Amino acid sequence: IILPCNIMRAFETEVVDIDPFCDHTDPQVVALADEFSSNVPSGLSWNDWEKAYAVEAFAFVRDEIKYKVLHNWTVPVSYTLNNRHGNCGTKACLLVALLRAVGIEAEFCVEKIDTTDVFFFVPRLITEKCNGKSIHFSAAVKLMGDDDVAQWYHVDATTDWELATGMSGVASDTFMVEFDGDSHAVAGGGHGGGSGFGPSVKRRGSIEDYMNKSSRVS
């Protein structure tokens, strides 16, 4: 029997600290999680239910939250939902919050990237004000495989369809990725290296310390 997510939350065994930038108890997050839960077909096993929900949450954050460079990213998930845009950090916060809202274990992926390599298409006037190394954020979700062995999947919902289309043929790292619940969803030639968790990727339960810092672009 598949329980509505508001009932499932009462049976969560792991207590996750409330993160001001990734609040999975935010009313808007809970309402959206309930909506996604109702969209999942009935009769699924718990493992398949989690996969279906995670796939829908990922697609929503990727497609409905448009990528935008933010000068002020110290915002809660409710701001991201209301404004329908975000950067890699705020989009990752929303995805992690939506997953945690129904008891699915989720974390953040943090990695250092070369600013000039990744943002070579940005005018020099801007890149000169950036640190040579930038931080990229994405998410990780823990799902049960067909062999009943739990596995962490690296999922990056940063690039929406409009951004991917606009940058097609310009930046190799900028293309939309799909998540099917059974494999990693990161750019093959991008930060994850196509192998899920590249050597520079660190998993963390919170990125609050990063989010409290101001943008490197003034």
Solvent accessible surface area in square Angstrom, and as a share of the most:
residue,aa,sasa,rsa
1,I,203,1.03
2,I,47,0.24
3,L,67,0.33
4,P,72,0.45
5,C,1,0.00
6,N,87,0.45
7,I,77,0.39
8,M,15,0.07
9,R,56,0.20
10,A,88,0.68
11,F,143,0.60
12,E,62,0.28
13,T,139,0.81
14,E,99,0.45
15,V,137,0.79
16,V,44,0.25
17,D,123,0.64
18,I,96,0.49
19,D,8,0.04
20,P,71,0.45
21,F,18,0.07
22,C,0,0.00
23,D,33,0.17
24,H,13,0.06
25,T,72,0.42
26,D,21,0.11
27,P,106,0.67
28,Q,71,0.31
29,V,0,0.00
30,V,32,0.19
31,A,62,0.48
32,L,22,0.11
33,A,0,0.00
34,D,50,0.26
35,E,94,0.42
36,F,8,0.03
37,S,13,0.08
38,S,89,0.57
39,N,81,0.42
40,V,13,0.08
41,P,85,0.53
42,S,104,0.67
43,G,79,0.76
44,L,56,0.28
45,S,62,0.40
46,W,110,0.39
47,N,41,0.21
48,D,65,0.34
49,W,2,0.01
50,E,19,0.09
51,K,21,0.09
52,A,33,0.25
53,Y,0,0.00
54,A,2,0.01
55,V,47,0.27
56,E,49,0.22
57,A,0,0.00
58,F,3,0.01
59,A,34,0.26
60,F,26,0.11
61,V,0,0.00
62,R,19,0.07
63,D,39,0.20
64,E,86,0.39
65,I,0,0.00
66,K,73,0.31
67,Y,59,0.22
68,K,100,0.42
69,V,93,0.53
70,L,18,0.09
71,H,117,0.52
72,N,95,0.48
73,W,40,0.14
74,T,54,0.31
75,V,11,0.07
76,P,60,0.38
77,V,2,0.01
78,S,22,0.14
79,Y,84,0.32
80,T,1,0.01
81,L,9,0.05
82,N,101,0.52
83,N,63,0.32
84,R,110,0.40
85,H,35,0.15
86,G,0,0.00
87,N,10,0.05
88,C,16,0.10
89,G,0,0.00
90,T,3,0.02
91,K,2,0.01
92,A,6,0.05
93,C,2,0.01
94,L,0,0.00
95,L,3,0.02
96,V,0,0.00
97,A,0,0.00
98,L,0,0.00
99,L,2,0.01
100,R,18,0.07
101,A,0,0.00
102,V,2,0.01
103,G,39,0.37
104,I,2,0.01
105,E,67,0.30
106,A,3,0.03
107,E,37,0.17
108,F,0,0.00
109,C,0,0.00
110,V,9,0.05
111,E,4,0.02
112,K,135,0.57
113,I,15,0.08
114,D,48,0.25
115,T,3,0.02
116,T,84,0.49
117,D,102,0.53
118,V,23,0.13
119,F,62,0.26
120,F,117,0.49
121,F,80,0.33
122,V,37,0.21
123,P,86,0.54
124,R,184,0.67
125,L,132,0.66
126,I,69,0.35
127,T,24,0.14
128,E,122,0.55
129,K,112,0.47
130,C,29,0.18
131,N,81,0.41
132,G,46,0.45
133,K,102,0.43
134,S,17,0.11
135,I,29,0.14
136,H,14,0.06
137,F,1,0.00
138,S,3,0.02
139,A,1,0.01
140,A,0,0.00
141,V,1,0.01
142,K,67,0.28
143,L,2,0.01
144,M,61,0.27
145,G,14,0.13
146,D,138,0.71
147,D,103,0.53
148,D,102,0.53
149,V,92,0.53
150,A,43,0.34
151,Q,81,0.36
152,W,38,0.13
153,Y,9,0.03
154,H,2,0.01
155,V,2,0.01
156,D,23,0.12
157,A,6,0.05
158,T,15,0.09
159,T,19,0.11
160,D,3,0.02
161,W,150,0.53
162,E,104,0.47
163,L,49,0.24
164,A,13,0.10
165,T,73,0.42
166,G,57,0.55
167,M,30,0.13
168,S,80,0.51
169,G,87,0.83
170,V,76,0.44
171,A,7,0.05
172,S,90,0.58
173,D,36,0.19
174,T,19,0.11
175,F,87,0.36
176,M,54,0.24
177,V,18,0.10
178,E,120,0.54
179,F,12,0.05
180,D,87,0.45
181,G,0,0.00
182,D,78,0.40
183,S,51,0.33
184,H,57,0.26
185,A,2,0.02
186,V,20,0.11
187,A,16,0.12
188,G,47,0.45
189,G,59,0.56
190,G,14,0.13
191,H,47,0.21
192,G,3,0.03
193,G,53,0.51
194,G,48,0.46
195,S,80,0.52
196,G,0,0.00
197,F,63,0.26
198,G,7,0.06
199,P,138,0.87
200,S,52,0.33
201,V,15,0.09
202,K,126,0.53
203,R,102,0.37
204,R,81,0.30
205,G,42,0.40
206,S,39,0.25
207,I,1,0.00
208,E,63,0.28
209,D,71,0.37
210,Y,47,0.18
211,M,1,0.00
212,N,91,0.47
213,K,122,0.52
214,S,92,0.59
215,S,25,0.16
216,R,117,0.43
217,V,29,0.17
218,S,110,0.71
